[in-house]
Amino acid sequence: MQRDLGSFPLPPALRAKLIACGFQSAEDVTSMRATELSKEVGISNEEALEVLQIVRRKSSGEESQLSVGLPSFRKCTALELLEEEHAQGSIITFSSALDEILGGGVSVAKITEICGAPGVGKTQLSIQLVVDAQIPECFGGLGGESVYIDTEGSFIVDRVAEVAQAAVRHCHLIAESGRDEAQQEAVKEFSISSILSRIYYFRCHDYVELLAQAHLLGDFLAEHRKVRIVVIDSIAFPFRHHLEDLSLRTRLLNGLAQQLIAMANEHRVAVVLTNQMTTRFGEAQSSLMPALGESWGHTPTTRLILRWEGKLRFASLYKSPTHKEATVPYQITSLGFRDVQSSEPPSTSPANPRKRPRTDDQDGR
Amino acid sequence: MVILREGICPGATAQLIQALKEQNVKTVVNLVSADIEDLAQKCSISYKTLVAVRRVLLAQYSPFPSNGADLYEELLGSTAILSTGSQSLDKLLDSGLYTGELTEFVGAPGSGKTQVCLSLAVNIACELKQKVLYIDSRGGLSSSRLLQLIQSQVDSMEEQSEALQRIEVVRVFEVHCLLDVLQDLRASSARQATGAHSSVKAVVVDSATAVLSPVLGGHQVEGISLMMQLARELKTLARELGIAVIPTRISVEFDITSCGTLGSRTAPSQPSTGDRGNT
């Protein structure tokens, strides 16, 4: 098969030289030896060898592992994929209404984006998710580890400990009432210290660090095979500051998104990104929209928008290829991210709609 | 521009090729456009040999023209129209998707492109009972959703699983991977040329922009060349194999007066490949 040289991932300088000497297709190159090629084109022997390696590997017609760092593609039928999907779990959010509209929880191998105004609960939900990913399998969780990439500095360990404690207590209650042996075994290992020790925390101060971290994340996930969720909180912050060139921003974001989805797919992790909101000025009125622009809107597979409506908080599924749009109320308590209980009054007191209520006793602590 | 090599045609001996190389005639184009008499004198090769070689090369490498009537007959015989499953969409597309052509779906985020692609794939697999290759670069494909769509068309479990087996899924997240997949498809179709009933009838690419946008724009010059490579691959695939190819593209708001061209993604020098208004 005649395959054009332009479609191979060759270094641009080499490719320009090859084309200038009249080499157009893969056949032209593979028929020569490395020494001949280096003489013809005027490149070093090592470069000629590299070119031959790349071209031969790609045009051999077989799938090659680790060819120049690119993963080989895998074809499967939709039926096989269905079986895989059934075997995969999802990460629950401890809010059953939200889990329902998401179809069981945050799905693995997809990118989920959580957008919202400041203080509405994005970081709280992310913290809840990194704890929930570690819930043992016999309780309906994934029993995995978590990665938290923090760009805003909003990861407070005390809060994580609180949420972890609530989750541990919840599992203990289930194990005691259930009398399932497996559950009782599992719950012995599920403690606050074990949860905290399995959250891998990275702090990135600007977009360059974030991009570097994303590059290194692939190797990290290959080493730590039990990671099931990667949270980036938030992805908007480093890209909205100190980045004037908008087209560069779009390119970087798209490249980052492709890397993340490739990683999510390869290592079977759920990727959760938090985004901020921005105002869009229309003809007559302005509206609140997720930040980072419209082209970013195509990237995440699922989008959740958290917003205030008066004193209550609502979560809406804004974009999803598998479930229809829906809105559910939720609340943030000292135990974490929870459903709104219809009998109780909402946790945020009427005079004080803040993310952490000032008076502690109304949370029932 | 094919390079002259020994054995490229009968009469092209190593000696001949070497002599021509010394005169700076390295490719077929150079030989065909050179003055044969002059060349024969300089290389001290017989005029007859050179003319013979040139004639053979011309016959081998030049394309043959065909007339309109033949082309029409050929198209009538080879083009099939695949219904999309939605009557209004079929009407818009002039009764459906034509094989041998690219049909592109463009839309804003959340407008339903992935859903259209899924329904197309399901329709072709269920109703028309043909194979579909679904290339997913965004992770938007979920088999449970495919099953949901199939279940609305077909009742028995057996038929449903058969339909699912006719949809082949490949996940690629990088442009070179995508080109590999398309090449692989061409190669495998060439190999099983006789098994027409088992080959793929439609290729859905969701979405082409996802793999191209990281390489387009700025100071990168290869982005455009990769985009054109991809376009050429898709078109050749459609024409050669007689399949319908369906890429999807995202749309970004832009100001037509400032851009001058349709489609902000094809104008890399314009800064409007970014988004306006939103920071």
Interface residues (C-beta under 8 A of the other chain):
Chain A: M1 R3 D4 G6 S7 F8 P9 P12 C21 G22 F23 Q24 D28 S31 K58 S59 G61 L70 P71 F73 R74 K75 C76 T77 A78 L79 L81 L82 E84 E85 H86 A109 K110 I111 R240 D245 L246 S247 L248 R249 T250 R251 L252 N254 G255 A257 Q258 Q259 I261 A262 A264 N265 T278 R280 F281 M289 A291 L292 G293 E294 S295 G297 H298 T299 T301 R303 Y318 K319 P321 T322
Chain B: M1 V2 I3 R5 K26 T27 A108 P109 G110 T114 Q115 L118 Y134 S137 R138 G139 G140 L141 S142 S143 S144 R145 L146 L147 S161 L164 Q165 R166 I167 E168 V169 V170 R171 V172 F173 E174 H176 C177 L179 D180 V181 Q183 D184 R186 A187 A190 S207 T209 A210 V211 S213 P214 V215 L216 G217 G218 V221 E222 S225 L226 Q229 R232 E233 I250 V252 E253 P271 T273 G274 D275 R276 G277 N278 T279
